[in-house]
Amino acid sequence: MAHKTTPPSQDKLVFVFITVTAIFFFISISPVILDYLPQHGNDIAESDWLRRHNKTTIALRYFAGQQRLQQQQQLQEGNQQRGHDAADRTLARGVAGLPMEKTPALAGAKHGTIHCPAPSYPRINDLAYWNEPGSLDVDFVSPFSQPNNSSKARYITFEPDRGGWNNLRMSLEIVIVFAAATGRTLVLPPDTPFYRLTEQSDALKSRHHGFAEFLDFEALRRKVPMMKMSEFLEKEGKGADKMFTVPDGAVGNKIRKAADRCLYVMKSDRPCELLYSFLGDEGFVPELQGGRDCLIMDQARQAATSTYTDQELFDLMPDDEQRKVTEFCDSRTPVFFGRDLDTAPHIHLHSGGCQTVPGFIRLASTLANCEGFRGEAPQASQSLLHVLVFRGSSRVLGAIEKETQGSTFSSIHVRRGDFQVRQSVGISNAIPQSLTHHLRQYKKQKITAEDWYENTKELFQPNELIYVATDEKDRSFFAPLKSHYRLRFLDDYSSNAGLKEMDPNIFGMVDTIIASRGRIFVGTWFSTFTGYINRLRGYYGITGRASYYSDPERARVTHSWKNPSKVLTAREWPVCWIGIDGDEVVSEEQKHL
């Protein structure tokens, strides 16, 4: 006899209904409880992402949680090796661009550590945007480096950019990557007064600076052999196998003095121009331009450059490799690494005119049969060029976090200067005809505070704390913004950050770290300062959809993938950080970023 099922009682049905209703009610209000509500603005989905991924100012805790989940899953699958401290800090960019099984460079790597003598800032290491290299990077030998059976050193010298700090950093970064890729010894330029880095404090009396004052050269030397300019002249200017001869008399004395410390004053006893002119005459100066040429480092075709033209080499490439090169180079002409660029014992890069350092290899691409090297070049600059500014930055971020009670803040970069067109092209009284159009575009970016508000008001929350990185000294300029938001500047945290104890010349570098941590960041088009902030955000794993520009015509250019093109230094490009640890060329952000 079949068993007859008894229907549930009315009391049980009511209980089930109440339970299900309660569950759905909790789900519906959980964003409120967890503070994950979408923000107002043009793109609700983007705002929701921003809110969830920027819960605090110092650590993107939600994002770090997602990294941990994915990395733990892949650890179980045997696709990842993590360091002993990974439970506290996940690998940088662990889920950006490519899955872990396609980023072998991260095997054995550990999140970067900032060695700071201030133990009172326990989360300072969250500001490290690099990884301590794994075995693949440690053991890596560039296929373009000098053969082991050759004992003759090869060198690269360069003239620092004449613009602000970020231009200087950019020029050094490019040369470091090229030196690391080609096995050349980097000859450091002499100390000199850097533009906008001439402030003096009680702790710093000298107006002459070298890169070592702002960068961790101990870490750099582990990747790239280096020597001082004076050592280079001494070593290679003497002996039977000398590379060159330093002139005798007064001219030679000036060159030797300039090699130690130089001035951009031709009538001085140590003129920079005289030294760099000598180096250019004695070395090989590549005739490459960043907006015109696209350097391709392809081991399979390196030797063939002495026989074939660049166009012939391109035509001989398989169709899929031609497509990659064309896609990356855009309107620029492919130039294959080889010839004198490979064999010359001494390469010198000019600053100013056409053969500028940024014009040399603003973004060199390694494609074709050497894709494995692709991640090494940008990673070298990313992981080694960490400036010594994190102690002050962490103090300010801690103060902001306390002021916002652990909530979010946003950031903007308001550029009010002249963009240093004249300094950057190395001239004093005239702008080349080719730059007049860009100069007009530069002027368009110098907008009023009222325009800043109108162009960005849909992005920010009412009364939101906004950190302002700026070269504008007159705080009254910001009155139209101050009436809507809580504006904060670096000097507002003078006591918190211990600014009086710091070299005033690194304040701008502190600004970049702080601004890079904002929920939303809005920058100034054409500014390399803004560009570097966006690059840092990329290294931290923050989506380009969280960045904007104050120029309405370019407000959302970072929201979609774009390969380098046109004015290369007007912005930074996602190829510099997305998927740089991987073996595949990436052409978009992952959808969840």
C-alpha positions as CSV (number, residue, x, y, z in Angstrom):
1,M,0.0,0.0,0.0
2,A,1.5,3.3,-1.0
3,H,2.4,5.7,1.7
4,K,0.3,8.9,1.5
5,T,2.4,12.1,2.1
6,T,0.9,14.4,4.6
7,P,1.0,18.1,3.5
8,P,2.9,20.5,5.7
9,S,0.9,22.3,8.3
10,Q,0.0,25.9,8.0
11,D,2.3,26.8,10.8
12,K,5.2,25.2,9.0
13,L,4.4,27.0,5.8
14,V,4.3,30.3,7.7
15,F,7.6,29.6,9.3
16,V,9.3,28.7,6.0
17,F,7.8,31.9,4.4
18,I,9.1,34.1,7.2
19,T,12.6,32.4,7.0
20,V,12.9,32.9,3.2
21,T,11.6,36.4,3.5
22,A,14.2,37.2,6.2
23,I,17.0,35.7,4.0
24,F,16.0,37.8,1.0
25,F,15.6,40.9,3.2
26,F,19.1,40.4,4.6
27,I,20.6,40.1,1.1
28,S,18.8,43.2,0.0
29,I,20.1,45.3,2.9
30,S,23.6,43.7,3.1
31,P,25.1,46.5,0.9
32,V,24.0,49.0,3.5
33,I,25.3,46.9,6.4
34,L,28.6,46.2,4.7
35,D,28.9,49.8,3.3
36,Y,28.9,48.5,-0.3
37,L,26.3,50.9,-1.7
38,P,26.9,52.2,-5.2
39,Q,27.9,55.8,-5.5
40,H,26.1,58.4,-7.5
41,G,27.7,59.3,-10.9
42,N,27.6,58.6,-14.5
43,D,28.5,54.9,-14.2
44,I,26.8,53.2,-11.3
45,A,28.6,49.9,-11.9
46,E,31.9,51.6,-11.9
47,S,31.1,53.5,-8.7
48,D,30.0,50.3,-7.0
49,W,33.3,48.7,-7.9
50,L,35.2,51.8,-6.6
51,R,33.4,51.7,-3.3
52,R,34.0,48.0,-2.8
53,H,37.6,48.1,-3.8
54,N,38.7,51.1,-1.9
55,K,37.3,50.5,1.6
56,T,40.3,52.1,3.2
57,T,42.9,54.6,2.2
58,I,46.0,52.6,2.9
59,A,44.9,49.1,1.9
60,L,42.4,48.1,-0.8
61,R,41.1,45.5,1.5
62,Y,38.3,44.1,-0.5
63,F,40.6,43.8,-3.5
64,A,43.2,42.1,-1.4
65,G,40.6,39.7,-0.2
66,Q,39.7,38.8,-3.8
67,Q,43.4,38.3,-4.5
68,R,43.7,36.0,-1.6
69,L,40.7,33.9,-2.6
70,Q,42.0,33.4,-6.1
71,Q,45.5,32.8,-5.1
72,Q,44.4,30.3,-2.4
73,Q,42.4,28.4,-5.0
74,Q,45.3,28.3,-7.5
75,L,47.7,27.3,-4.7
76,Q,45.5,24.2,-4.2
77,E,45.7,23.5,-7.9
78,G,49.5,23.7,-7.7
79,N,49.8,26.7,-9.9
80,Q,51.4,29.1,-7.5
81,Q,54.2,29.2,-5.0
82,R,53.9,31.9,-2.3
83,G,56.3,33.4,0.1
84,H,56.2,32.9,3.9
85,D,54.5,36.3,4.4
86,A,51.8,35.8,1.8
87,A,49.2,35.3,4.5
88,D,49.6,38.9,5.3
89,R,50.3,40.4,1.9
90,T,49.4,39.0,-1.4
91,L,51.5,39.2,-4.5
92,A,51.2,42.5,-6.4
93,R,49.0,42.3,-9.4
94,G,48.2,38.7,-8.6
95,V,44.9,38.8,-10.6
96,A,45.6,41.6,-13.0
97,G,45.7,40.9,-16.7
98,L,46.5,37.1,-16.6
99,P,45.7,34.2,-14.4
100,M,48.5,32.9,-12.2
101,E,49.2,29.8,-14.3
102,K,50.2,32.2,-17.1
103,T,52.5,34.3,-15.0
104,P,55.4,32.1,-14.2
105,A,57.5,35.1,-13.1
106,L,55.4,35.2,-9.9
107,A,56.4,31.6,-8.9
108,G,58.4,32.0,-5.7
109,A,58.0,35.7,-5.7
110,K,56.9,37.6,-2.5
111,H,55.2,40.9,-2.1
112,G,57.7,43.7,-1.9
113,T,59.0,45.0,1.5
114,I,59.7,48.6,2.4
115,H,62.6,48.6,4.8
116,C,61.7,51.5,7.1
117,P,63.1,52.2,10.6
118,A,59.7,53.3,11.8
119,P,57.9,50.3,13.2
120,S,54.9,52.5,14.2
121,Y,53.5,52.2,10.7
122,P,52.6,48.5,10.4
123,R,50.8,48.8,7.1
124,I,53.6,50.6,5.2
125,N,54.3,47.4,3.2
126,D,50.9,47.7,1.6
127,L,52.3,50.6,-0.3
128,A,54.9,48.4,-2.0
129,Y,53.8,48.1,-5.6
130,W,56.5,45.6,-6.6
131,N,57.2,42.0,-5.9
132,E,60.5,40.6,-4.6
133,P,61.5,38.5,-7.7
134,G,61.0,34.8,-7.9
135,S,63.5,32.4,-9.3
136,L,62.6,33.0,-13.0
137,D,63.5,36.7,-12.7
138,V,66.5,36.1,-10.4
139,D,68.0,33.6,-12.9
140,F,66.9,35.6,-16.0
141,V,69.6,36.4,-18.6
142,S,68.6,38.6,-21.4
143,P,69.1,37.1,-24.9
144,F,70.3,40.6,-26.0
145,S,73.1,40.9,-23.4
146,Q,76.7,40.6,-24.0
147,P,78.1,37.1,-24.8
148,N,79.9,35.4,-21.9
149,N,83.1,35.0,-24.0
150,S,83.4,38.8,-24.4
151,S,85.4,40.6,-21.7
152,K,85.0,44.1,-23.2
153,A,82.5,46.2,-21.4
154,R,79.8,48.1,-23.2
155,Y,78.3,51.3,-21.9
156,I,75.3,53.6,-22.2
157,T,75.4,57.3,-21.2
158,F,72.5,59.7,-21.3
159,E,71.6,63.3,-20.6
160,P,68.8,63.7,-18.0
161,D,65.6,65.4,-19.2
162,R,65.5,69.1,-18.4
163,G,62.0,69.1,-17.1
164,G,60.6,68.2,-13.7
165,W,61.2,65.1,-11.5
166,N,58.8,62.8,-13.3
167,N,60.5,63.6,-16.6
168,L,63.9,62.9,-15.0
169,R,62.6,59.6,-13.5
170,M,61.1,58.6,-16.9
171,S,64.4,59.2,-18.7
172,L,66.4,57.2,-16.2
173,E,63.8,54.4,-16.2
174,I,64.0,54.0,-19.9
175,V,67.8,53.8,-19.9
176,I,67.8,51.3,-17.0
177,V,65.5,49.0,-18.9
178,F,67.6,49.3,-22.0
179,A,70.8,48.7,-20.1
180,A,69.3,45.6,-18.3
181,A,68.1,44.2,-21.6
182,T,71.3,44.7,-23.5
183,G,73.9,43.9,-20.8
184,R,75.4,47.4,-20.9
185,T,76.9,49.3,-17.9
186,L,74.9,52.3,-17.1
187,V,77.0,55.4,-16.6
188,L,75.2,57.7,-14.2
189,P,75.1,61.4,-15.1
190,P,76.8,63.9,-12.8
191,D,75.0,65.6,-10.0
192,T,73.3,68.8,-11.1
193,P,70.6,71.2,-10.0
194,F,67.3,69.4,-11.0
195,Y,64.5,71.6,-12.2
196,R,62.1,72.3,-9.3
197,L,64.3,70.3,-7.0
198,T,66.4,73.1,-5.8
199,E,64.8,73.7,-2.4
200,Q,67.1,73.7,0.6
201,S,66.4,72.8,4.2
202,D,68.4,72.6,7.4
203,A,69.2,69.0,6.6
204,L,70.0,69.6,3.0
205,K,72.3,72.4,2.0
206,S,73.3,71.4,-1.5
207,R,71.4,72.4,-4.6
208,H,73.2,69.8,-6.7
209,H,71.4,66.4,-6.8
210,G,72.0,62.9,-8.1
211,F,69.4,60.2,-8.7
212,A,70.8,58.3,-5.8
213,E,69.2,60.8,-3.4
214,F,65.8,59.8,-4.5
215,L,66.1,56.1,-5.7
216,D,67.1,52.9,-4.1
217,F,70.4,52.3,-6.1
218,E,71.4,49.4,-4.0
219,A,68.4,47.5,-5.4
220,L,69.1,48.8,-8.9
221,R,72.7,47.6,-8.9
222,R,71.5,44.0,-8.4
223,K,70.0,44.2,-11.9
224,V,72.2,46.7,-13.8
225,P,75.9,47.3,-13.5
226,M,76.6,51.0,-12.9
227,M,79.4,53.5,-12.5
228,K,79.9,57.2,-12.0
229,M,80.7,59.5,-14.9
230,S,84.1,60.4,-13.4
231,E,84.9,56.7,-13.2
232,F,83.9,56.1,-16.8
233,L,86.2,58.9,-18.1
234,E,89.0,57.6,-15.9
235,K,88.7,53.9,-16.9
236,E,88.0,54.3,-20.6
237,G,90.0,57.4,-21.3
238,K,93.4,55.9,-20.5
239,G,95.5,52.9,-21.5
240,A,96.3,51.1,-24.8
241,D,92.7,50.0,-25.3
242,K,91.2,53.3,-24.4
243,M,87.8,54.1,-25.9
244,F,88.4,57.8,-26.3
245,T,90.8,60.6,-25.4
246,V,89.7,63.5,-23.1
247,P,91.1,66.7,-24.5
248,D,94.1,68.4,-22.9
249,G,94.1,71.9,-21.4
250,A,91.3,74.0,-20.2
251,V,88.6,72.1,-22.1
252,G,89.7,68.8,-20.7
253,N,89.7,70.2,-17.2
254,K,86.2,71.5,-17.6
255,I,85.0,68.1,-18.9
256,R,86.5,66.3,-15.9
257,K,85.0,68.7,-13.4
258,A,81.6,68.4,-15.1
259,A,81.8,64.6,-14.8
260,D,81.7,65.0,-11.0
261,R,79.2,67.9,-10.8
262,C,78.0,70.1,-13.6
263,L,76.0,73.2,-14.3
264,Y,73.8,74.1,-17.2
265,V,75.8,77.4,-17.6
266,M,78.2,77.3,-20.5
267,K,80.4,79.9,-19.0
268,S,81.0,78.0,-15.8
269,D,84.1,75.9,-15.1
270,R,82.0,72.7,-15.3
271,P,79.4,73.1,-18.0
272,C,77.0,70.1,-18.5
273,E,76.7,71.0,-22.2
274,L,80.5,70.5,-22.8
275,L,80.5,67.1,-21.1
276,Y,77.5,65.8,-23.1
277,S,78.7,67.2,-26.3
278,F,82.0,65.3,-25.8
279,L,80.1,62.1,-25.1
280,G,77.9,62.5,-28.1
281,D,81.0,63.0,-30.4
282,E,82.7,60.0,-29.0
283,G,79.8,57.6,-28.7
284,F,77.1,56.3,-31.0
285,V,73.9,58.4,-30.9
286,P,70.8,56.5,-32.2
287,E,68.7,58.4,-34.6
288,L,65.4,57.2,-33.2
289,Q,62.3,59.3,-32.4
290,G,59.6,58.1,-30.0
291,G,56.7,59.4,-32.0
292,R,58.0,58.1,-35.3
293,D,59.9,54.8,-34.5
294,C,58.9,51.7,-32.6
295,L,61.8,49.6,-31.3
296,I,61.3,45.8,-31.7
297,M,63.8,43.5,-29.9
298,D,63.6,40.2,-31.7
299,Q,66.4,37.7,-31.1
300,A,65.7,35.7,-34.2
301,R,66.1,38.7,-36.4
302,Q,68.9,40.5,-34.5
303,A,71.8,39.2,-36.7
304,A,69.8,39.8,-39.9
305,T,69.6,43.5,-39.3
306,S,73.1,43.8,-40.9
307,T,71.7,42.3,-44.1
308,Y,68.1,43.4,-44.4
309,T,66.3,46.7,-44.0
310,D,63.7,47.1,-41.3
311,Q,60.9,46.9,-43.8
312,E,62.3,43.7,-45.3
313,L,62.6,42.1,-41.9
314,F,59.0,43.1,-41.2
315,D,57.8,41.6,-44.5
316,L,59.6,38.4,-43.7
317,M,57.8,37.9,-40.4
318,P,54.9,35.4,-40.1
319,D,51.4,37.0,-40.4
320,D,50.6,36.6,-36.7
321,E,53.8,38.3,-35.7
322,Q,53.2,41.1,-38.2
323,R,49.8,41.6,-36.7
324,K,51.3,41.9,-33.2
325,V,53.9,44.4,-34.3
326,T,51.3,46.5,-36.2
327,E,48.9,46.4,-33.4
328,F,51.4,47.6,-30.8
329,C,53.3,50.1,-33.0
330,D,50.2,51.7,-34.4
331,S,51.3,54.5,-36.7
332,R,55.0,54.2,-35.7
333,T,57.6,52.5,-37.9
334,P,59.0,49.2,-36.7
335,V,62.8,49.4,-36.1
336,F,64.5,46.2,-35.2
337,F,67.2,46.0,-32.6
338,G,70.6,45.3,-34.0
339,R,73.4,47.0,-36.0
340,D,75.2,49.7,-34.1
341,L,72.5,49.8,-31.4
342,D,73.7,46.3,-30.5
343,T,77.4,46.4,-31.3
344,A,78.6,49.9,-30.5
345,P,80.8,49.9,-27.4
346,H,79.4,53.2,-26.2
347,I,75.8,54.5,-26.8
348,H,75.0,58.1,-25.9
349,L,71.5,59.4,-25.7
350,H,70.9,63.1,-26.1
351,S,68.3,65.2,-24.3
352,G,66.6,67.9,-26.4
353,G,66.0,68.1,-30.1
354,C,64.9,65.0,-32.0
355,Q,67.1,62.4,-30.4
356,T,65.7,62.8,-26.9
357,V,65.9,60.0,-24.3
358,P,62.1,59.7,-24.2
359,G,62.2,59.7,-28.0
360,F,64.6,56.8,-28.0
361,I,62.6,54.0,-26.4
362,R,59.6,55.5,-24.7
363,L,58.0,52.2,-25.0
364,A,60.2,49.4,-26.5
365,S,58.3,46.3,-27.3
366,T,59.6,42.8,-27.2
367,L,57.5,40.6,-29.6
368,A,58.0,37.8,-32.1
369,N,60.2,35.0,-30.8
370,C,61.1,36.7,-27.6
371,E,57.8,37.3,-25.9
372,G,59.2,35.8,-22.6
373,F,61.3,39.0,-22.3
374,R,58.2,41.2,-22.5
375,G,57.5,41.2,-18.8
376,E,61.1,41.8,-17.8
377,A,61.5,45.3,-19.2
378,P,58.6,47.0,-17.5
379,Q,59.0,44.9,-14.4
380,A,62.6,46.1,-14.1
381,S,61.5,49.7,-13.9
382,Q,58.5,48.9,-11.8
383,S,60.2,46.7,-9.2
384,L,63.5,48.6,-8.9
385,L,62.5,52.2,-9.2
386,H,60.9,52.5,-5.8
387,V,61.6,56.0,-4.4
388,L,62.5,56.5,-0.8
389,V,59.4,58.4,0.1
390,F,57.1,55.8,1.7
391,R,57.6,56.7,5.3
392,G,56.1,60.2,4.9
393,S,53.4,58.8,2.6
394,S,52.3,56.2,5.1
395,R,52.1,58.9,7.8
396,V,49.8,61.1,5.7
397,L,47.6,58.2,4.6
398,G,47.3,57.1,8.2
399,A,46.2,60.6,9.2
400,I,43.6,60.6,6.3
401,E,42.3,57.2,7.3
402,K,41.8,58.5,10.9
403,E,40.1,61.7,9.6
404,T,37.7,59.7,7.4
405,Q,37.2,57.1,10.1
406,G,38.3,54.3,7.7
407,S,36.1,55.5,4.9
408,T,37.3,56.5,1.4
409,F,38.9,59.6,0.0
410,S,39.5,60.7,-3.6
411,S,42.4,62.6,-5.2
412,I,43.1,65.1,-8.0
413,H,46.2,66.5,-9.6
414,V,45.8,70.2,-10.5
415,R,48.7,71.2,-12.8
416,R,49.0,75.0,-13.0
417,G,52.6,75.4,-14.4
418,D,53.6,75.8,-18.0
419,F,54.3,72.1,-18.6
420,Q,58.0,72.9,-19.2
421,V,57.9,72.7,-23.0
422,R,60.9,74.9,-23.4
423,Q,63.0,73.0,-20.8
424,S,62.0,69.6,-22.1
425,V,63.1,70.4,-25.6
426,G,66.3,72.0,-24.4
427,I,65.8,75.5,-25.9
428,S,65.3,78.9,-24.4
429,N,63.7,81.4,-26.7
430,A,61.8,79.5,-29.4
431,I,59.4,76.6,-29.7
432,P,59.9,74.4,-32.8
433,Q,57.1,74.6,-35.3
434,S,56.3,70.9,-34.7
435,L,55.4,71.7,-31.1
436,T,53.2,74.7,-31.6
437,H,50.1,72.6,-31.8
438,H,51.0,70.7,-28.6
439,L,51.7,74.0,-26.9
440,R,48.2,75.2,-27.6
441,Q,46.9,71.9,-26.2
442,Y,49.0,72.4,-23.1
443,K,47.4,75.7,-22.5
444,K,43.9,74.2,-22.7
445,Q,44.7,72.0,-19.7
446,K,45.3,75.0,-17.5
447,I,41.7,75.5,-16.4
448,T,40.0,77.4,-13.6
449,A,38.7,75.8,-10.3
450,E,35.2,76.5,-11.5
451,D,35.9,74.4,-14.6
452,W,37.4,71.7,-12.4
453,Y,34.2,71.5,-10.4
454,E,31.9,71.5,-13.4
455,N,34.0,68.8,-15.2
456,T,34.2,66.5,-12.2
457,K,31.1,67.1,-10.0
458,E,29.4,63.8,-11.1
459,L,32.4,61.8,-9.8
460,F,32.7,62.9,-6.2
461,Q,30.4,62.6,-3.2
462,P,29.2,65.8,-1.4
463,N,31.7,66.9,1.2
464,E,34.0,64.1,0.3
465,L,37.6,64.4,1.4
466,I,39.7,65.1,-1.7
467,Y,43.5,65.1,-1.5
468,V,45.0,67.7,-3.9
469,A,48.4,67.3,-5.4
470,T,49.3,70.6,-7.1
471,D,52.0,73.1,-7.9
472,E,49.5,76.0,-7.2
473,K,50.8,77.9,-4.2
474,D,47.7,80.2,-3.9
475,R,45.1,78.2,-1.9
476,S,42.4,80.8,-2.7
477,F,42.4,79.4,-6.2
478,F,40.6,76.3,-4.9
479,A,37.8,78.2,-3.2
480,P,35.1,77.0,-5.7
481,L,36.1,73.4,-4.9
482,K,36.4,74.0,-1.2
483,S,32.7,75.0,-1.0
484,H,31.7,71.5,-2.1
485,Y,34.4,69.2,-0.7
486,R,36.9,68.8,2.2
487,L,40.1,69.7,0.4
488,R,43.4,68.5,1.9
489,F,47.0,69.3,0.8
490,L,50.3,67.8,1.8
491,D,51.2,70.8,4.0
492,D,48.0,70.2,6.0
493,Y,49.8,67.1,7.4
494,S,53.1,68.8,8.1
495,S,53.2,67.7,11.7
496,N,51.7,64.2,11.0
497,A,54.1,63.4,8.2
498,G,57.2,65.0,9.8
499,L,57.7,67.2,6.7
500,K,60.2,69.4,8.5
501,E,62.5,66.4,8.9
502,M,62.3,65.6,5.2
503,D,64.1,66.8,2.1
504,P,61.6,69.3,0.6
505,N,62.6,68.1,-2.9
506,I,60.8,64.8,-2.4
507,F,57.4,66.3,-1.4
508,G,56.1,65.8,-5.0
509,M,57.1,62.2,-4.8
510,V,55.1,61.8,-1.6
511,D,52.2,63.5,-3.4
512,T,52.2,60.8,-6.1
513,I,52.0,57.9,-3.6
514,I,49.1,59.5,-1.7
515,A,47.2,60.5,-4.8
516,S,47.5,57.0,-6.2
517,R,45.5,55.6,-3.3
518,G,42.3,57.6,-4.0
519,R,38.9,56.0,-4.6
520,I,38.7,58.2,-7.7
521,F,41.6,60.0,-9.2
522,V,41.3,62.9,-11.7
523,G,44.4,64.2,-13.3
524,T,45.7,66.7,-15.9
525,W,46.2,65.6,-19.5
526,F,49.8,66.0,-20.8
527,S,51.2,65.9,-17.3
528,T,53.8,63.1,-16.6
529,F,53.1,63.7,-12.9
530,T,49.5,62.6,-13.5
531,G,50.8,59.8,-15.8
532,Y,53.0,58.4,-13.0
533,I,50.1,58.4,-10.5
534,N,48.0,56.4,-13.0
535,R,50.9,54.0,-13.5
536,L,51.2,53.5,-9.7
537,R,47.4,52.8,-9.6
538,G,48.0,50.2,-12.3
539,Y,50.8,48.6,-10.3
540,Y,48.5,48.5,-7.2
541,G,45.9,46.7,-9.3
542,I,43.3,49.6,-9.5
543,T,41.3,49.6,-12.7
544,G,41.7,52.4,-15.3
545,R,38.0,52.9,-15.0
546,A,38.7,54.6,-11.6
547,S,40.8,57.3,-13.2
548,Y,39.7,60.4,-15.1
549,Y,41.1,63.6,-16.7
550,S,39.8,67.1,-16.1
551,D,39.6,67.7,-19.8
552,P,36.1,66.7,-20.8
553,E,37.3,65.5,-24.3
554,R,39.7,63.0,-22.6
555,A,37.9,62.4,-19.3
556,R,37.5,58.6,-19.8
557,V,40.5,57.7,-22.1
558,T,41.8,55.3,-19.4
559,H,38.5,53.4,-19.4
560,S,39.3,51.4,-22.5
561,W,42.5,49.7,-23.8
562,K,44.7,51.7,-26.0
563,N,48.2,50.9,-27.3
564,P,50.8,53.6,-27.3
565,S,50.3,56.2,-30.1
566,K,50.7,59.8,-31.1
567,V,52.1,61.9,-28.2
568,L,53.5,59.1,-26.1
569,T,54.2,61.2,-23.0
570,A,50.8,62.8,-22.8
571,R,49.6,59.8,-20.6
572,E,50.7,56.4,-19.4
573,W,49.6,53.3,-21.2
574,P,48.0,50.1,-19.7
575,V,50.6,47.9,-21.4
576,C,53.0,49.2,-18.8
577,W,51.3,47.3,-16.0
578,I,48.6,44.9,-17.2
579,G,50.0,41.4,-17.5
580,I,53.6,42.4,-17.3
581,D,54.5,39.3,-15.3
582,G,53.1,37.0,-17.9
583,D,54.2,35.3,-21.1
584,E,51.3,36.5,-23.2
585,V,50.6,39.9,-24.7
586,V,47.5,41.3,-23.0
587,S,45.2,43.7,-24.8
588,E,42.6,44.4,-22.2
589,E,41.9,44.5,-18.4
590,Q,40.2,41.6,-16.9
591,K,36.5,42.3,-16.7
592,H,36.4,42.1,-12.9
593,L,39.0,44.9,-12.6
